Structure formats: structure tokens, C-alpha cells
Amino acid sequence: MNPRLGQLHPYPFERWAEIVRGIEPDASRAPINLGIGEPRHAAPPLIAQAIAGAMPGLSVYPPTRGTPALREACAGWLQRRYRVEVDPATQLLPVNGSREALFAFAQVAVDASRPGATVVCPNPFYQIYEGAALLAGARTAFANSDPARNFAADWGSLDEATWARTQLLYVCSPGNPTGAVMPLVEWARLFELSDRHGFVIASDECYSEIYFADTPPLGGLEAAARLGRGDFRRLVAFTSLSKRSNVPGLRAGFVAGDADWIRAFGLYRTYHGSAMSPLVAAASIAAWGDEAHVQANRALYREKFVRVTPLLAEVLDVRLPDAGFYLWAGVPGVDGQLGDDIAWARGLFAQYNVTVLPGSLLARDAHGANPGAGRVRLALVAGVDECLDAARRIAAYTPTSMTRGSAPARGALPH
């Protein structure tokens, strides 16, 4: 058995299940789960229609690289969304959702024979990054989020020796769980580090289409193009239909960027056996070609955040994120300090039957601190009424007087 399996940490949801094992929440209140980031809006009808029309495709093996029509649909969306041109034949591959691709890419990017092979991740982070690094034979280094910088990762906290050992950097923008979007100046800094030390950047952008400002979040390929890096050297971007089109069960996305890395990843995937089903490919072509359902989806999230955030801001240290569908909320403690996120979340579940995910479960102790401690992640994925109900229960559970002196909201909510 692969000994590296023993290095894997339990997934946050497994740890949470152990924390609340044996608790019987108040049965008079319907359960509300804000813990898991699973889209619950309706999938667009065009998805089902495309799948129904593609049923004959089940009689053939799908190509690992996808059909030209699929790759062109993905490249067309990149051009419309980010104003970047990629060659669909050499700079793009369809994947079965960004999760499997983010994991698989580390198996291509890491050379475990080099002493100290390192993968850098933001902290808190999507746990797939760490698992991918460990199973590829690398160690992980973490850049903690900085509350003073909109909860963006503090890449400056890593020393030159760490960067010199780095082979792969995972970036998540908009971030999970913080919702922070990396600005162009931050991308320029990472590109300079990549040029100096030779590591590849894997940009996880699965939350890019849920945002609240008039200007959509900056993407990695877009940042590279603006900075004169149109060849996307040592950069690959991962995106998915799961959040954009409310189809997490479809498992559909693509990766695009540096042609050399796409070629190597394509070789790996030939043996990995991860070709996209023709049914999923047909649905993907339809989804990437339509923006109306994406705009409607974004409007639903916008309404929820406009109505829910002010209620929660009365009792929690919570700020409107740059993008994504999470609220990254500080729980009340003593003398204006953040409290115990696990104890607070456990009590909320027991007394009000609302599930949230403690922030410390989404992070690792690094640089002398766990940057998720004292915070909880709330996924506003349910309907407006259910999210409002949850916010009212949280307000009832958390007296306003406990949070006086906490940080104000980041800015005015959109109208």
C-alpha cells in the first residue's frame, strides 16, 4: 500500500462529523446546512436537452483531449470572458471537473526526486491541494491569509529558501473560503517569483462567475496577457461549470495555459483514463456558449448576500466578499477578540440546527497561527428564504452585545 496515504489529513467534513457525533439538535427546527459549498440552484434546462440529444455518443470511446468542438467552445468562452486568445488545439484540455484536475496536475508538476520538493498553498485552502502534494511526494508550505489585506494570502510570509524549493504553486482566486480576488499587482509578484525559481502556477478559478461588483474578477490568464505574458509560461488555469451553471454532478471543466504544460498534462491523462463522456461534452458545449443562465444565477446570489449579510453583520465580524458564495465570518469572543470557532459552531448546531464549517478545520497551523481559527465558513447556497432563516437563527444564538467593537463591514452592499 502506498505509504503516502498515511500522510493525508481527514477531510474537514469528516472532522466536523466527529465533532458533532452524538449531538441531537433541536428537532423543532428544520435543519439548515450552510457547511458544504454545493450549489443548490436549479440547473439550466439546456443542460438536460444537450445530454438527451447526445445519447448516441455512448457507443464510442471519447478522446482524452476532447472533441475540437468542445475545445473551441471552451476557448471561445475564455475570449469572451477574459479577452484572451488560446489555441484550442495546444493550450486547452477538457477535464472532469476542476477537483480531479487540480489533484492530477500535481502528479505531473512534482519531481519528488529533488530534495525538498515543495508545493505552496494559500491558508486556509481547498484540501485537494495538500493531498495532491503529499501523494506526489512533495512537502507543503502555506501562505496564511491576512485580515488586513482582505484575507488575501500573504505570499511575502514565505522566505526565499522556500520559494527556491517550490515546484508548484496553487492559487485560488476568488478564494475558498475567503472570497478574496488577487489584483494584478499580486499576479505580477507571483510571475516574477515563478520566473526566478521556475515553478508552475495552478490557478483555481471555479468561483469566478459569482461576484457582486460591476467588474468581474481578474483571472490568471487575463493577468498574464495584461502583463505581456501571452504565452502563459508556467501558468495553467482551471475552471468548472459546477458553480457557474449549478451542475456539480456533471463534473465538467477545462484547464488552459502554457502549451508545454498542457502537452505534459495531456500525456498523463492519456494513461490516467479521464476522458470526458460525450454526454458531458455536449452539455458543456451548450453551457459554455450561454450566459443568460449565468447572469440569472449571479442575480440570485446577489439577492441573498444583500439580504443576509446585514443581518449577520449585527452579530458577527462578517464582510461582503469580493466574489464566491461564502461568507467568512468571525465569531464573538471576549473583549472584542474572536472566539472559539469549533465550540461556537457546535453550539449553533445543537441549539438551532444550523450547520456551518469551523474555519480552523479549513486551515493548518503555519507561521505560529491557524488563520482559520475564530472564523466560520457559511455557504449561501440554499434559497433566499432558507438563508434568511439561518441568519435569523444565528442572530438569536449570538447576542449583539457580544460583538461590540468587532471590525466593520468592508464596504457598502450593492443595490
QUIDAJO-V843593 format. One record per backbone hydrogen bond with DSSP energy under -1.0 kcal/mol. NH is the residue of the N-H (numbers start at 1). CO is the residue of the C=O. E is the energy in kcal/mol with one decimal. If there is no record, write none. Layout:
# QUIDAJO-V843593
((NH | CO | E) (NH | CO | E))
This chain:
# QUIDAJO-V843593
((5 | 2 | -1.6) (6 | 3 | -1.2) (7 | 4 | -1.9) (8 | 5 | -1.3) (15 | 11 | -2.1) (16 | 12 | -2.3) (17 | 13 | -2.0) (18 | 14 | -1.6) (19 | 15 | -1.9) (20 | 16 | -2.0) (23 | 20 | -2.2) (26 | 350 | -1.1) (29 | 26 | -1.5) (32 | 353 | -2.2) (34 | 355 | -2.9) (38 | 36 | -1.8) (47 | 44 | -1.8) (49 | 45 | -2.1) (50 | 46 | -2.1) (51 | 47 | -2.2) (52 | 48 | -2.5) (53 | 49 | -1.8) (57 | 54 | -2.2) (58 | 55 | -1.9) (59 | 56 | -1.6) (60 | 57 | -1.6) (66 | 63 | -1.5) (71 | 67 | -2.3) (72 | 68 | -2.6) (73 | 69 | -1.9) (74 | 70 | -2.1) (75 | 71 | -2.6) (76 | 72 | -2.4) (77 | 73 | -1.8) (78 | 74 | -2.1) (79 | 75 | -2.0) (80 | 76 | -2.2) (81 | 77 | -3.1) (82 | 78 | -2.6) (83 | 79 | -1.1) (91 | 87 | -3.2) (93 | 255 | -2.6) (95 | 253 | -2.4) (97 | 95 | -1.7) (101 | 97 | -1.2) (102 | 98 | -2.8) (103 | 99 | -1.9) (104 | 100 | -2.7) (105 | 101 | -2.5) (108 | 105 | -1.2) (109 | 105 | -2.3) (110 | 106 | -2.0) (114 | 111 | -1.7) (117 | 114 | -1.5) (118 | 165 | -1.8) (119 | 139 | -2.5) (120 | 168 | -2.4) (121 | 141 | -2.5) (123 | 143 | -1.8) (125 | 362 | -2.4) (129 | 126 | -2.1) (131 | 127 | -2.2) (132 | 128 | -2.7) (133 | 129 | -2.1) (134 | 130 | -2.6) (135 | 131 | -2.3) (136 | 132 | -1.2) (137 | 134 | -1.2) (138 | 133 | -2.7) (139 | 117 | -2.8) (141 | 119 | -2.2) (143 | 121 | -2.3) (145 | 123 | -2.4) (146 | 152 | -2.2) (149 | 146 | -2.0) (151 | 146 | -1.9) (152 | 149 | -1.6) (154 | 144 | -2.6) (155 | 153 | -1.3) (157 | 154 | -1.9) (158 | 155 | -1.5) (163 | 159 | -2.0) (164 | 160 | -2.3) (167 | 118 | -3.0) (168 | 118 | -1.2) (169 | 200 | -2.4) (170 | 120 | -2.7) (171 | 202 | -2.7) (173 | 204 | -1.6) (175 | 180 | -1.9) (179 | 175 | -1.7) (187 | 183 | -1.7) (188 | 184 | -2.5) (189 | 185 | -1.6) (190 | 186 | -2.1) (191 | 187 | -2.8) (192 | 188 | -2.0) (193 | 189 | -1.9) (194 | 190 | -2.5) (195 | 191 | -2.6) (196 | 192 | -2.0) (197 | 193 | -2.4) (198 | 194 | -2.6) (200 | 167 | -2.0) (201 | 234 | -2.4) (202 | 169 | -3.0) (203 | 236 | -2.9) (204 | 171 | -3.7) (205 | 238 | -2.6) (208 | 205 | -1.6) (210 | 207 | -1.6) (223 | 219 | -2.6) (224 | 220 | -2.4) (225 | 221 | -2.4) (226 | 222 | -2.3) (227 | 223 | -1.6) (228 | 225 | -1.6) (229 | 224 | -3.3) (232 | 229 | -2.2) (235 | 232 | -1.7) (236 | 201 | -2.4) (237 | 256 | -3.2) (238 | 203 | -3.2) (239 | 254 | -2.2) (241 | 252 | -2.7) (245 | 241 | -2.8) (250 | 247 | -1.6) (253 | 95 | -2.0) (254 | 239 | -1.8) (255 | 93 | -2.8) (256 | 237 | -2.1) (257 | 91 | -1.9) (258 | 235 | -2.6) (262 | 258 | -2.4) (263 | 259 | -2.2) (264 | 260 | -2.0) (265 | 261 | -2.5) (266 | 262 | -2.4) (267 | 263 | -1.9) (268 | 264 | -2.1) (269 | 265 | -2.4) (270 | 266 | -1.4) (271 | 267 | -1.0) (272 | 268 | -2.1) (273 | 269 | -1.5) (274 | 269 | -1.1) (281 | 277 | -2.6) (282 | 278 | -2.2) (283 | 279 | -2.1) (284 | 280 | -2.5) (285 | 281 | -2.4) (286 | 282 | -1.9) (287 | 283 | -2.4) (288 | 284 | -3.1) (289 | 285 | -1.1) (290 | 287 | -1.5) (295 | 291 | -2.4) (296 | 292 | -2.0) (297 | 293 | -2.0) (298 | 294 | -2.5) (299 | 295 | -1.9) (300 | 296 | -1.6) (301 | 297 | -1.8) (302 | 298 | -2.5) (303 | 299 | -2.2) (304 | 300 | -1.9) (305 | 301 | -2.6) (306 | 302 | -2.3) (307 | 303 | -1.9) (308 | 304 | -3.0) (309 | 305 | -1.6) (312 | 308 | -2.0) (313 | 309 | -2.4) (315 | 312 | -1.5) (316 | 312 | -2.6) (317 | 330 | -2.0) (318 | 316 | -1.5) (323 | 179 | -1.2) (324 | 210 | -3.3) (327 | 378 | -2.3) (329 | 376 | -2.3) (330 | 317 | -2.7) (331 | 374 | -2.8) (333 | 337 | -1.5) (337 | 334 | -1.8) (339 | 331 | -2.4) (344 | 340 | -2.5) (345 | 341 | -2.3) (346 | 342 | -2.4) (347 | 343 | -2.3) (348 | 344 | -2.3) (349 | 345 | -2.2) (350 | 346 | -2.3) (351 | 347 | -2.7) (352 | 348 | -2.5) (353 | 349 | -1.3) (355 | 32 | -2.8) (357 | 377 | -2.0) (359 | 375 | -3.7) (361 | 358 | -1.2) (362 | 359 | -1.5) (366 | 369 | -3.1) (369 | 366 | -1.5) (373 | 370 | -1.8) (375 | 372 | -1.8) (376 | 329 | -2.7) (377 | 357 | -2.9) (378 | 327 | -2.4) (379 | 34 | -3.0) (380 | 325 | -2.4) (381 | 379 | -1.9) (387 | 383 | -2.4) (388 | 384 | -2.5) (389 | 385 | -2.4) (390 | 386 | -2.4) (391 | 387 | -2.3) (392 | 388 | -2.3) (393 | 389 | -2.1) (394 | 390 | -2.5) (395 | 391 | -2.3) (396 | 392 | -2.2) (397 | 393 | -2.1) (398 | 394 | -1.8) (402 | 399 | -1.6) (403 | 400 | -1.9) (406 | 403 | -2.0))
